Amino acid sequence: MQETEFIWMNNKIVNWKDAKIHVLSHALHYGSGVFEGIRVYKAEKGSSVFRLKEHVDRLFKSADSLYMKIPYSKKQITDAIKETVRVNKLEEGYIRPIVFYGYGKMGLNPEGASVDVAIAVWPWAAYIGDSAKVITSSFIRIHPKSMKADAKVTGHYINSILASLEAKEKGADEALLLDYKKNVAEGPGENIFVVKDGKITTPRLNRQILPGITRNSVIEIARGLGYEVEEKDIKPEELLDADELFFTGTAAEITPIIKLDNKNFEKGKITGKLKNNFMDIVHGKDKKYSNWLDFV
């Protein structure tokens, strides 16, 4: 990754190489942290953070799932994110706020450990690339009765890591996970959309998939363009019968899926139109969605 100069850490700006934690930090041993992935884009009026309020709200909601009290207000975190972008002179790139149980307590119960907060930013192109070859993973998405799978908890991402490693081992770019009912869930770090006969569908929010902010944005954009969008349970065979498939996510943005298992797909017109509209919005060219941009 490309390093920047500074990281915000517990209300201080520190040098990138000085942003360190103790080896006995609780989160390092037990995955007891939460995080967000956010993007800043260079728009016509200057750099702006995409849907910053929604990301900060989700960060706090994820923290609540671990009974974690963030020691700063939403406004303080919002201001700190902007400050970190400014001091690094980052015009466009990725923002990673993370909140975690730190040093001071070992054992599964984190009570007594510090709650630490850090914000890093760096340049980062689209996570997957301009298209993706995907395999259906042998791993399933986290069961909603075993973890709060709709929160961005660091420990949950072992599930995603295993699916991603399996995909790479099999020569694919990314994986697709099913849920315990054998319905389509999501990618390791992306939501999935299906296009068939001009209609767009995506798995419904059911506490097994992440309520993606890019997912929500694409639904609103698509409906604004006149497309019918339905959130529902989707069987794997419906994907193989689709006209177009695509992933969405902060890191992935909108990525066409050109192969799923043994089935090839075209980079479809609807996917392309949604992606073009999305990129216009994040770069400040579509005033209808200007409320989604928070200028640094």
N, C-alpha and C positions, 0 to 999 in steps of 0.2 A: 504494500500500500504506500501511497505517497504521503509522507509526513507533512504536517503543517507546523507552526511555531509554538502555539500555545494551546493549553487545555484548561477549561474552567473546572476547578475541583474544590468542593466544599467552600464556595463563596470566594475563592481566590483564583486569579489567573496565574498558572504556573507554566514553566517551560515543558514542552512535549515530553522530553526525556526524564523530567522530574515528577511526572504524574504516576506515583507508585503506591502500592498497597502492601500491607503485611501478608506474609505467606500463610498466616493463620486466620485470614479473613473468612468469615462464615460463608460468604457466597462462593468462594473458591472451592470449598469442600462440599457444599450442599446445593449449589445452584440457586441460592436465595436472593435473586436480584430481578429487577424489571428494567425494560429499556424501551426506547422508541427508535424508529428509523424515519428521518425527515430529510427533505431535500430543499436546498436553496437554489433558485434559478436566477439567471441574469435576465431581467425584464427591461422594457423600454424606459421605465422610470428609475431603474436601479435594481439591485439584487433584492429578491423577496423570498420569504419562506412560505412554502405551500401548505396551507391549511394548518397553521401553527397551533391555533386554539384547539382544534380537534385532536392533534397529537399530544398536546400537554394534558388535555382532559383524559385521554386514554392512558397516559403514563400514570396519572394519579389513580385511575380506576384499577390498573394492574397492581399498583402498590397496595391498594386496599385488599386485593385478593390474597396477599401475603401478610395481612395485618401490619403493614409497614406504614409508619407515619413519616412522610417526607418532611424534613425540617425547614422547608421553604414554601412559600405560597406559590400558587400558579403564576401570579404576576412576576414573582422573583425568578422563577424558572424560565418564563417567557423572555424576560429581560436578559437573563444570563445567556440564553441561546443566541439572541441577537448580538450581544456583546462578544461572544466567542467567534461568531462569524466576522464581526467588524475587526477585531484585533488581529485576526489571521488574514484579513484582506481577501477573503474568499468570495469571489463573484458567483461561483456556481459549484455545487458539490453536495456532499452528504453530511448530515448532522446526527450524532449518536449521543443522546442523553441516556445515562444509566444510573439507577438507584439500587443500592445493594446493602445487605447486612455485612458490616465490616468486622474489624478486630474487636475482641473483648469477651467473646463467649464461644466456646465449642460445645458440641452436642446439637441435636436436631432442633431444639427449642431456641430460637434466635434472641429471646428476651435477654437484654443485657449487652447485646452487640450494638455497635454504633450503626447509624444509618448514614451512609456516605453517598454523595452525588457527584457525578462528573459529566462534563459535556465536551465531546471532541468533534472536530469538523475536518473534512479533508476532501480533495477532489476525487470524484468517483463517477465513472461513466456507467451506462446501463449495466446492471448486474449480470445478466445472461448474454446480452448481445442483441442483434437485430432479429433473431429468430431462435427457436428452441426445438431440439429433438428430445422427446420425453418418453420415459418408460413408466408403466404402472408398478409401483413399489411393492415388494413383498411385506413391507412394514405398513401397519395401519396407523391412522391418526389417533392421537391420544383419546382414550375413552373419557367422556365427560363426567363419569362417576369416579374416575381415578385422579384427575387433576382438573383445574379450572383452565381448560384448553383454549378459551377465548381471551385469555390475558397473555400479554407478552412477558412471560417469565423466563429468565435465562435458562433454567434447568429443563424447561420444555423442549428446548432446541436440540437436545440429544436425539429426539425423535426425528427431527429434520436433518441432522447431521448423518444419521444412519441411512436415511433415504437418499440423501445427496451422494454419499460415498458409493452406495449401491448403483446409482445411476451412472456415475463416472466410470465405475468398474465395468459396466456393460456398454460403455461407449456413448452414452446419452449426455445431454447437457443438464437435464433436470429430471426430477421424479414427480409422480402424481400419487398421492395417498388416498386410499379409500377409508371410510369410517368402519366402525364395528358392525354396522348393518349392511356393509358392502355397497353403500352409496358413495358417490364421488365426494371427496372432502376438499382438498386443496393441494398445492405444491408445498415443498418444504418452507418456502418463504413467500408464497404467492397465492392469490385467489385465482380461480379459473372461470372462464366464461365460454359458453357454447353458442354458436350461431347456426340456425337451421331455418331455411326458407324465410330469411329476413327477420326472424324472431330471435331474441337474445335471452338466454337463460343462464343462471348461476346458482350454485348451491345456496340454500336458505341458511340464515344464521340460526344455529341450533346448539350453541355452546360447544361445538366440536371444531369450528373453524374460526379463524381470527376475523373480527369485524373490520376488514381492511378499509382504510381511508381512501386509498386509490380505488378500491372496489366500489365504495359508495359514490365517489366522484364519477366513475364511468357509468354507473346506473343513472345518475342524474343527467350527465351529458347525453347519453343515448336516448333517454326519454325526451330531452329537450330537442333532439334531432328528429323526433317522431317515431322512434323504434319502440316496439313493444318489448318490455323487459319483465321476465318472471323469475322470482326466487323460489326454488322448489328442490325437492329431492331428485337427484339425477343418477340414473344407473350407468355403469361403465359402457354398456352397449350403445347408449345414446351418444356418447362421445364419438364412437367409431362411425356413427351415421351422420355426424355433423358436417356442415359445409365449411365452417371455420372454427378454430379454437384459439384462445389466447389467454395468457397469464396477465395479472395486474399486481402491482405492489410498488411501494416507494422505491425500492432498489431496482426492481425489474421494469418499472413504469408500465408500458403496455407492450408485451412481447408476443408476437404470433407464434403459435405452435405449428411446426411444419411436419412433425412426425410424432405419432403416439403409438408405441409398440411397433407393429408392422404396417400401420396405416399412414400414408402420406397425405398431407393437406397443403393447399395453396395458401399463400399470404392473401387473405381475402380482402375484398373491397370494404366491407363494413369495419373490420378490424383496422384497416388503414385509415378510414375516415375518422374513427374514434381516436386513433393515435394522433392524427394530425390536429384534431380539435383539442385534444388534451395538451399537446405541446404548445399550441397557440395560447391556451389559457395560462399555463404555467409561466410562459414568457411575456404575459401581460398584453397579448394582442387581442383578446376577447373581453371586452369591458363587461359583458353580462356576468362574468364570474370573478370580477375584480375583488369581491369580498373574500375570496379564497387566498388572496395574496397579502402577506404581512411584510411590508418593506422594512429592510434593515436600516 
